[in-house]
Amino acid sequence: MEEIDQPSAATTDAAAEALERKHAAMLERLSNRHLSRVSDKPDPSSAPTSESTQSFLAQFSQSKLAIESRLSEIRQRPDSTRKPDLESISLEASALAKLVAENSYFLPPYEVRACLNTIDQLKQSVDDVTSLVIPKKKFSFKNKPSKKATPCEPQMKPNSGLEKLGFMGYNSGPGFRNMDNEVLVKEFNEAEAEGQNGEFTLSNLKDCEVRLKGRLRALFMDKLINCKVYVGAVMGSVLIEGVEGCVFVLASHQIRIHNAKSCDFYLRVRSRPIIEDSSGVRFAPYRLSYGGIEKDLTEANLVEETRNWMNVDDFRWLRAVQSPNWSILPENELIGMVDISNVD
């Protein structure tokens, strides 16, 4: 049998480093494009929505073909030295999911669904090729007790909306995590609003009250139980996964909600809110106040009341009649204006 030359460890490490640099550069380009879109200054490269959609789909298709090509190459030579390549491809698929999330505010809903289905298929292909490169261990019986989910740890299904929305990779960034019965306060300054620290995560919180003042670039929330979350101006996306019994007061350009139960949302939003796999969620207009909020909303291009809080798209309800999964909050159940001026 003909012996196949294996790449050296140095060559593999160099290739992995190059792929990581390429991935970081791609994320930086996406971030810069998003900041340009939400700034007050016009973007010279901006185009009408139809042209923007065509441009996005062309870019998405190109990235999809590149990932498929690399997977095909590894499938032909499935050896353990390709593990760094697979990790890089997985990062590219996650970046593609984030790209869809950040641009879904102008994409037609059916295009968003098609892109998310494509990403699911890509991730399944990554898993299939990974099983060739790194064979699974043989099954054996063990007397090991199974871990039960705590109230703050709802079970997650593989390929859930959390991965679709691009939450992967935000476990180590700035945020509040793993807390019970706390009042959590953060005020964003100008430097944070424009920099990488402007992305914030709320994860695994129970019976907490969160107050975020100022402008931030993006907000990611998952596994919140019986919490109250008050947020100033989000210049990009708010992505929510696995929440129950919470009240959210949010202003953002885009809001995507997955797996929410019995939650109330008071929103100021530029695009139509999107829900998926949710039930018992109710919507009302934004009700938040603090010193300087008008300036923050103006600089984030969120000062205008678009009334999109009541134009909710349910991606799991395709019938022509109203979705039973969401409703408008009755007037007699609305909360009053919430003032978080005192952040101490």
Summary of the structure (lengths in Angstrom):
residues: 344
radius of gyration: 21.7
end to end distance: 72.6
largest distance: 79.2
contacts: 1031
relative contact order: 0.09
helix: 38%
strand: 26%
